[in-house]
Amino acid sequence: MQKLETSRLLQQRLTVVLDTVAREFAPLTAEQFIWKPAPNRWSILECLQHLNLAERFYIRNIQHKVDALGLIQTEPTDQTLQGDLVGRSLRYTVDPQTTMKFPAPGMIRPRRVQELKPADVLAQFTELQTLLHDLLHKAVYLDWNQTKLSTLFGNWLKIRLGDALLMLVAHTERHLAQAMRVKAEMATFA
C-alpha cells in the first residue's frame, strides 16, 4: 500500500461514513436512538458514543503530530506502508469483516443512554470524523511508518501512524454497520 493512495481512499471511506450518518441517523427521534434490540446489545446512540470515546484519543494525538509539523509543506512524499504486529493485530480486532467479538475496554464503553443526549453525541461524532478527514490532508507530510502514536492501552504500546489511520476508519465502519443493523431490527418492531 502506498501512503498517498491510502490517504485518498481513507478520505473517501470517511465521506461515505459521514453521508450515511447524516442520511440514516440524523432524522431519528431520541427514542429511536436509544432503542436496543436486546438488553445486552448496544443502541445506535451507544455505537456512536463508543466511537467518540475511542477515536477522540487517537484523533487528538494525530492532530498533535500534524500541528508539530510547523512549516508549510508543499510536496508530500509517498512511501510504501509497513505495518507491524501491533498494528496488524489492532486492525484485525476492529475490522468490519472480523466476525469475532472483542469486548470494548471499560474506558471506551459508552455511558448509560439516559446520561447521553443524542444530538450532542451525533454532533461530536460528525465533528471528530470530519476532523479526521481533514487531518488526512495534512498527515501525508508525516512518515506513516516512523511516526508512532500511543494506544489506549498506554504509552508502552505504540502503533504506527499508518496502522492507526487504517484502524480508525475500519473501527468506524465496523460500528456504523452495527448501528445500521440496530436500525434495521428496529424497523421490524415498528
ABEGO torsion letter per residue (X at the ends): XBAAAAAAAAAAAAAAAAAAAAAAAAABBAAAAABBABAABBBAAAAAAAAAAAAAAAAAAAAAAAAAAGBBBABBBBBBBBBBAAAAAAAAAABAABABBBBBBAAABBBBAAABBAAAAAAAAAAAAAAAAAAAAAAAABBAAABBBBBAAEAABBBBAAAAAAAAAAAAAAAAAAAAAAAAAAAAAX
